[in-house]
């Protein structure tokens, strides 16, 4: 337990993180992503260690350090029973014991979104019991059509309104913009600050960008999250917290109101992947004036490395990812995000002449090796999502690729522009010897004609073992796959060079 306490104390000492109490003119509101505290279905054997009592132990003090703390509750509270949803293959069922609501209260949560697909995993009984349990615990909640569409509550003299939206049956629909505007406008009439939550967009590591158009996933309309967020702010919303893709997305400032398009997974003690960017668990703290206008913010990075809850991350991985995505998706926004997660208005920085201070946690030499390595691993994690996609000459994804189409598609998602062909890509970085190859490097080969002096194929290095053998991912004639260089009778004799782009 001692090491966990030290981690929490360390989080408060991170550069840029201030415990200073803001002046009386501001309020602080924390947003977190998906919360699923373990499932007792089909048996209690799937519940987390220590019955889940310590899931928030490493971040509890952080969560309590705000006027309002929000989370997205994935699943229902129900000790037993309910009608499990019909499912043909690969579905998750989230049914948390009623007693687990106490963990949310103890951690400092004030309001929960229950508009999402997993709230209906056990039918009407699961939904009704979830509302009953949250109400008995004194937590605010909203998101179910005709049952609990909105919530109003008061903390420290400030009146808050809250509503949640999703594309799923039984929820207040994210796709009905007219009704969303009506709900928000009604809240703003008698509330100082209106918080809107949405569960929308496509899911998975391949969908961490905000497309500014309607997204579909598994044939379902998951909403146009960009149009939705702007519509509710036009109607009176002051903060918009998004979730649903299970990875973080970009942030934006619109009409001086803060939007984050996905907060990712926060505390998900279930049987699904939290590797790489899926394990980023940010705590986003937003300061506004008492009318909801953005003042400043902070992304406090945390990680889920196993199923025992989030821990503070001194490497600022979540903050760095949100910063990167914001710069890619909303270069026009007035938000500036520093590498350690401070959020300011660009216009304020110009007025004060402030500059980003360098990260001081590690020596320069160690930082230089740490952050490119983390980025490289994110690239590999992202690229794995496309294993099995077919090869098609000239195709550049996401449903089919040729070799250079695959590498350019993957790197474009991380802000790197590569040419369309491998013969030109080989000139777009620093050439490295085979002995020096690292995760994230490009690796080039001759084409079918082994006597040729030029390149005809490209892949991305996944790893190099102690013996120097390289594993790489590429779009081969047999589709996107992973190969080991020494074991390949085709690619090993055709190796030409490596290239460092990062």
ABEGO torsion letter per residue (X at the ends): XAAAAAAAAAAAABBGBBABBBBAABBBBBBBBBBBAEBAOABAAABBBGGGAAAAAAAAAAAABBABBBBBBBEBBBABEEBBBBBABGBBBBBBBAAAAAAAAAAGBABBBABBAAAAAAEAAAAAAAAAAAAAAGBBBBGBBGABABBBBBBGGBBBBBBBBBABBGBBBAABAAAAAAAAAAAAAABABBBBBBBBEBBEAAAABBAGBBBBBGGBBAEBAAAAAAAAAAAGBABBBBBGAGBBBBBBBBGGBBBBABAEBABBBBBBBABEAAABBBBBBBBBBAAGBBABBBBBBBBBABAAEBBBBAAGAAAAAAAAAAAAABAABABBBBAAGBBBBAAAAAAAGBBBBBBAABBAAAAAAAAAAAAAAAAAAAAAAABGBBBBBGBAOAABBBAAAAAAAAAAAAGBBBBABAAAAAAABBBBBAAABBBGBBBBBBBABAABABBABBBBBABBBAAGBBBBBBBBAAEBBBBBAAABAAAAAABABBBBAX
